[in-house]
Amino acid sequence: MNVLARTLATGVIAVASHVAQAATPAPSVGHTASTITTVDGVQLYYKDWGPKDGPVVTFSHGWPLNSDSWESQMMFLADKGYRVIAHDRRGHGRSSQPWDGNDMDHYADDLATVIDTLGVNDVTLVGFSTGGGEVARYIGRHGTGKVKKAVLISSVPPLMLKTADNPGGLPIEVFDGFRAAQRANRAEFYREVASGPFYGFNRPGAKVSQGLIDAWCAQGMMAGQKNTYDSIAAFSATDFRADLAKFDIPTLVIHGDDDQVVPIDAAGRASAALIKGAKLLVYPGAPHGLTDTHKDRLNQDLLDFLRE
C-alpha cells in the first residue's frame, strides 16, 4: 500500500471514529486512546510512543503537516527510552477542522491541553517551523513550570513578517502570495513547495526524493483548507519576541544556513540572540526540512541535548 493509500485509509478510519464518538456527548476536556478534546470542542489526534515512565519529549509540527512528520525523531528517541508525544495541530492531519481559532494562542493552549490531560511533567518541548512558534507561545502563555528544556528547529520566531521594528523580516507580499497560491490551487502549491525550497530539491545537484515530496503533499492535503489558510498569518505575522524573553530553561536552536523558507538570520540566529543562554547549532547547507534531510545528525543532536 502506497503513502497516499495509507493516508486515505487513515482518514476514513478517523472519520468513522469521529462519527461514532459523536453519538455520545464528550466531556469538555478528556481523551480516548488517540484523541483529546479541548475546552472548545476540538478533537486533537495524538501519538504517545515509548516507555510511559521515560523522560517526556513533545513534538510540535510544521505547516501544513501533522505528527507523522516527526516519525524519524520519535522512533529514534523512543528506542532510547524516551516517552515521545506528538499531536496533530487543530485543523491538520486527523484532528478536527474548526472554522475559528486557527492562531498561535489556540495552538499553544492546545499543546497545554495535551500536556495537562496526559499528566506529564519535566517535558522537553521540540518545535519545527510553525511548531517552534507554538512552543514559544506556550512558554509565553503557560510558563515553564512543566517544562525542562526546549528545542526550536527551523522555527519561525521571533517574527517572520517585515515591520518597522523588524526590518529583517519578509515583505507581506510573500505571504499574500502564499495565500493567493493556496486559493488558486492548493494541491499544486503544496507540490511546488515540497519539490522545491522545503527540502532544497531546487538546488543544483540535489538528490530528489519523490517519496518525501509525496508524503509532504499527502499530509498537507489532509489538513483543512480554511485552517491552513489562516495558519499562514499565524506563522508569519505573530510576534514571539515577548515569548522568547520568558524562556528560562536550557534551549537549543537548530537551523540550516540554506533555509529558503524561514531564513536563518531572521529566525534561528535572531531567536538564539533573544533567548538567554540559548545554544545555536547551524547546519551548513541544510534546507528548511532538515528533520528529514539531516535526520541522522538531528537525532543525535537531540539525544545529546536531552542527556545533558
Secondary structure, DSSP 8 states (H G I E B T S, - for coil): --HHHHHHHHHHHHHHHHHHHHTS---SSEE-SSEEE-TTS-EEEEEEES-TTS-EEEEE--TT--GGGGHHHHHHHHHTT-EEEEE--TTSTTS---SS--SHHHHHHHHHHHHHHHT--SEEEEEETHHHHHHHHHHHHH-STTEEEEEEES---S--B-BTTBTTSB-HHHHHHHHHHHHHHHHHHHHHHHHTTTTTTTSTT----HHHHHHHHHHHHHS-HHHHHHHHHHHHH---HHHHTT--S-EEEEEETT-SSS-TTTTHHHHHHHSTT-EEEEETT--TTHHHHTHHHHHHHHHHHHH-
